[in-house]
Amino acid sequence: MIRAFISRRKFIVSFAAIFLAYLAVVVLISQTNTGAADSIDTALQTAVGDERMDVLIQITEVDPLKGTALARILPWPNSENLGYKYKSGWLPRKDITFHVDSIIGSSPTGNNLYQFAKGDPVGGFDVQIDEQPGDSSHSNVSWYPMDEYAFEVPVTGTYVDNKGKVQDMAVLPLDYTKGSDTFDIHMTHGFWSDPNRIVSMSDATSVHDAADEMKHGFSSSVFTAHRSNSTKLLVIIILLLMLTALASVSIMAYMVVHGIRPPTLSALIWSAALTFSLISLRDLLPGKPPVGIFIDKLVYFPALITTLSCSLWILLIWSTREDFES
């Protein structure tokens, strides 16, 4: 009686400990800090001035296999001298041209120039951008779920004044990304003239220098995409389930082989079920990573081979031994 009570108490304590640990992890991964990015945006808005064109950039999709991303670009006039805002679109008050450096664009002219005629209600446009070369050693899907990718979106803008002359248009890129599948995406203001430099509040001159480029119509933004904390948590849980299945089948096979437990039909069915469950668990990995990533070689392949071998051993003993009843 006492032993049963102690066992029940240990079970409750262990369950409570797991639950509290889970809550702590959920609270930890739910924390977000956008204060620094908001401060930089505010500083640049003040430095560039009100006579500018905000450029809202939204990363809508990331393709790790191709190393590309889809971006939606929405010009958003901050000054009525440049245009009027609608609910989702805008109305240019001047002939405006944007150049967005991308590998695939949707420009009607077949190039990377996007021209908006004065007085025509318009919206945004989509482009496909390429990954920055050599930006991260983990910019490969093999590192899933620790892989990360960086995409640069250079944007320039000009307009035609009342005298018919082309003038530089002050532009300010702003992050409008809502989320992308299994990725968390963050924007950093960069420099058109120096791809290795970024804007930081700790570097007072960087805000001034970046604002000076933007006033002359040049801007560059770097979007960094890495797997979300929720994705990483789910991957860890799935890997733990794989290891649990591996341990269960291995222990059961060891006990059957050494005669500690009988090779019953239920044991055979259980081992086979756990073996096939690994395939289903692999399909649950968020983002559908390709076969052959690092965690496959580290956990999935060894677990699959080991559980299959153990199931075959149990099948062999069950079908040949006659000293146990099924």
C-alpha positions in Angstrom: 0.0 0.0 0.0 2.7 2.4 1.0 4.8 1.5 -2.1 1.8 2.2 -4.3 1.2 5.5 -2.7 4.9 6.5 -3.2 4.7 5.4 -6.9 1.6 7.5 -7.4 3.2 10.5 -5.7 6.4 10.2 -7.9 4.2 10.0 -11.0 2.3 13.2 -10.0 5.5 15.0 -9.1 7.2 14.1 -12.3 4.2 15.1 -14.4 4.0 18.5 -12.6 7.7 19.0 -13.1 7.3 18.3 -16.9 4.3 20.7 -17.1 6.1 23.5 -15.2 9.2 23.1 -17.4 7.0 23.2 -20.5 5.3 26.4 -19.3 8.7 28.0 -18.6 9.9 27.1 -22.1 6.8 28.5 -23.8 7.1 31.8 -21.9 10.8 32.0 -22.8 10.3 31.4 -26.5 7.3 33.8 -26.7 9.5 36.8 -25.7 10.0 39.3 -28.5 12.2 42.4 -28.5 11.6 44.9 -31.2 12.6 48.0 -29.2 16.0 48.4 -30.9 14.5 48.1 -34.5 11.7 50.6 -33.6 14.3 53.0 -32.2 16.3 52.8 -35.5 13.2 53.4 -37.6 12.2 56.4 -35.5 15.7 57.9 -35.8 15.8 57.4 -39.5 12.3 58.9 -40.0 13.5 62.0 -38.2 16.8 62.2 -40.0 15.4 61.6 -43.5 12.5 64.1 -43.0 8.8 64.2 -43.9 9.3 64.7 -47.7 9.9 61.0 -48.3 8.5 57.8 -49.8 8.2 55.0 -47.3 8.8 51.6 -48.9 7.0 48.8 -47.0 8.7 45.5 -47.6 7.1 42.2 -46.7 8.9 38.8 -47.1 6.0 36.4 -48.0 7.9 33.2 -48.6 11.4 31.7 -48.1 12.7 28.8 -50.2 15.7 27.2 -48.4 16.4 24.8 -51.3 16.7 27.5 -53.9 18.1 30.2 -51.6 15.5 32.7 -52.6 12.6 34.6 -51.1 9.5 36.4 -52.3 9.1 40.0 -51.3 6.1 42.3 -51.7 7.0 45.9 -52.2 4.5 48.6 -51.4 5.4 52.3 -51.9 3.7 54.4 -49.2 3.9 58.2 -49.6 4.7 60.0 -46.4 4.2 63.4 -48.1 1.2 64.4 -50.2 3.6 66.1 -52.6 4.5 62.6 -53.7 1.1 60.9 -53.5 -2.0 60.1 -51.6 -2.6 57.0 -49.5 -5.6 54.7 -49.9 -6.7 51.7 -47.8 -4.4 49.3 -49.6 -2.9 51.3 -52.5 -1.9 54.8 -53.3 -2.2 57.6 -55.9 1.0 59.1 -57.3 1.1 62.9 -57.7 4.3 62.7 -59.8 5.7 60.2 -62.3 7.7 58.0 -60.0 10.2 55.2 -60.7 11.6 52.5 -58.4 14.5 50.3 -59.1 14.5 47.1 -57.0 17.5 44.8 -57.4 16.1 41.3 -57.8 16.6 38.1 -59.8 13.0 38.0 -60.9 10.6 40.9 -60.9 7.1 41.7 -62.1 7.8 44.9 -64.0 5.6 45.3 -67.1 8.7 46.4 -69.0 10.6 43.2 -68.3 13.3 44.8 -66.2 13.8 45.9 -62.6 12.3 49.4 -63.1 8.8 49.9 -61.7 7.2 53.1 -63.1 4.1 54.7 -61.7 2.3 57.3 -63.7 1.0 60.5 -62.2 -2.7 60.2 -61.4 -3.1 56.4 -61.8 -4.2 54.6 -58.7 -1.7 51.8 -58.0 -0.6 49.3 -55.3 2.6 47.3 -54.8 4.5 44.6 -56.7 6.2 41.3 -56.0 9.9 40.4 -56.6 12.0 37.4 -56.0 15.3 38.1 -54.3 18.4 36.0 -54.0 20.3 35.0 -50.8 23.3 37.1 -49.9 26.4 35.0 -50.9 28.7 33.9 -48.0 26.6 35.6 -45.4 26.2 32.7 -43.0 27.9 29.4 -42.5 24.4 28.0 -41.6 22.7 29.1 -44.8 22.0 25.5 -45.8 19.0 23.5 -45.2 21.2 20.6 -43.9 21.5 22.6 -40.7 17.8 22.4 -40.1 16.4 23.7 -37.7 19.4 25.9 -37.0 19.6 27.1 -40.6 19.4 30.8 -41.3 19.4 33.0 -44.5 19.9 36.6 -45.3 18.4 38.5 -48.2 19.3 42.0 -49.3 16.7 44.3 -50.9 18.3 47.4 -52.5 15.7 50.1 -53.5 16.2 53.4 -55.3 13.6 56.0 -56.2 13.3 58.9 -58.5 10.5 61.3 -59.6 9.9 63.8 -62.4 9.4 67.3 -61.1 7.1 70.0 -62.6 9.9 71.1 -65.0 10.2 67.6 -66.4 13.6 66.9 -64.7 14.4 63.6 -62.9 15.1 64.1 -59.2 16.2 61.8 -56.5 13.4 60.8 -54.2 14.0 60.2 -50.5 13.1 56.6 -49.6 12.8 54.8 -46.3 12.4 51.0 -46.3 10.3 49.7 -43.4 9.6 46.1 -42.4 6.1 45.0 -43.1 6.6 41.2 -42.7 3.9 39.4 -40.8 5.5 36.0 -40.7 6.5 33.2 -43.1 5.7 29.6 -42.4 8.3 28.2 -40.0 10.6 31.3 -40.1 11.1 34.4 -38.0 12.2 37.2 -40.2 13.9 40.5 -39.0 15.0 43.5 -41.0 18.2 45.4 -40.6 18.9 48.7 -42.3 22.1 48.5 -44.4 24.0 50.7 -46.8 23.8 50.9 -50.6 27.5 51.8 -50.8 28.8 49.3 -48.2 27.2 45.9 -48.0 29.1 45.0 -44.9 27.8 47.9 -42.8 24.5 48.1 -40.9 22.7 50.8 -39.1 23.0 50.6 -35.3 22.0 52.8 -32.4 25.4 52.2 -30.8 27.0 53.7 -33.9 25.7 57.3 -34.0 27.3 58.1 -37.4 25.6 55.1 -39.1 22.1 56.7 -38.7 23.4 59.9 -40.2 25.2 58.2 -43.1 22.2 55.9 -43.9 19.8 58.8 -43.8 22.1 60.8 -46.2 21.9 57.9 -48.7 18.2 57.6 -48.3 17.7 61.4 -48.9 19.4 60.9 -52.3 17.1 58.0 -53.2 19.4 55.0 -52.2 18.5 52.4 -49.6 19.4 48.8 -48.7 17.6 46.4 -46.3 18.8 43.0 -45.1 16.2 40.5 -44.1 17.4 37.6 -41.9 15.3 34.5 -41.8 15.8 31.8 -39.1 13.6 29.1 -37.8 11.1 30.2 -35.2 11.5 29.1 -31.6 8.2 27.2 -31.9 9.6 25.3 -34.8 12.7 24.4 -32.9 10.7 23.3 -29.9 8.5 21.0 -32.0 11.6 19.5 -33.7 13.1 18.7 -30.3 9.9 17.0 -29.2 9.8 14.9 -32.3 13.5 13.9 -31.9 12.7 12.9 -28.3 9.8 10.8 -29.5 12.2 9.1 -32.0 14.7 8.4 -29.3 12.0 7.1 -27.0 10.8 4.7 -29.7 14.4 3.6 -30.2 15.0 3.0 -26.5 11.7 1.1 -26.1 12.3 -1.3 -29.0 16.0 -1.8 -28.1 15.2 -2.6 -24.5 12.4 -4.9 -25.4 14.5 -6.7 -28.0 17.3 -7.1 -25.5 15.0 -8.6 -22.9 13.4 -11.0 -25.4 16.8 -12.1 -26.8 18.1 -12.9 -23.3 14.9 -14.7 -22.2 13.9 -12.1 -19.6 10.6 -11.5 -21.4 8.7 -13.9 -23.7 8.6 -13.2 -27.4 4.8 -12.7 -27.6 2.8 -11.6 -30.6 1.9 -8.4 -28.8 5.6 -7.6 -28.4 6.2 -8.2 -32.1 3.3 -5.9 -33.1 4.4 -3.2 -30.7 8.0 -3.2 -32.0 6.7 -3.1 -35.6 4.3 -0.3 -34.8 7.1 1.8 -33.2 9.3 1.2 -36.2 6.7 2.5 -38.6 5.9 5.4 -36.3 9.3 6.8 -36.9 8.4 7.4 -40.6 5.2 9.3 -39.5 7.2 11.3 -37.0 9.7 12.3 -39.7 6.8 13.7 -41.8 5.7 15.9 -38.9 8.9 18.0 -39.0 7.7 21.5 -39.8 8.7 23.0 -43.1 9.0 19.6 -44.7 12.9 19.5 -44.8 14.4 17.3 -47.4 15.7 13.8 -46.5 19.4 13.8 -45.6 19.7 16.7 -43.3 22.0 16.5 -40.3 19.4 15.4 -37.8 18.4 12.6 -40.1 22.0 11.3 -40.0 22.3 11.9 -36.3 18.9 10.5 -35.0 16.4 9.4 -37.7 18.5 7.0 -39.8 20.1 5.3 -36.8 16.8 5.0 -35.0 15.1 3.5 -38.1 17.8 1.0 -38.7 18.1 -0.1 -35.0 14.3 -0.4 -34.5 14.0 -2.4 -37.7 16.8 -4.7 -36.7 15.3 -5.2 -33.2 11.9 -6.0 -34.8 13.4 -8.6 -37.0 15.2 -10.2 -34.1 11.9 -10.4 -32.1 10.2 -11.8 -35.2 12.9 -14.4 -35.6 12.7 -15.5 -32.0 8.9 -15.5 -31.9 8.8 -17.7 -35.0 11.4 -20.2 -33.9 11.1 -20.7 -30.1 8.5 -23.0 -28.7 9.1 -22.6 -25.0 6.9 -19.5 -24.7 3.2 -19.1 -25.5 2.0 -16.2 -27.5 
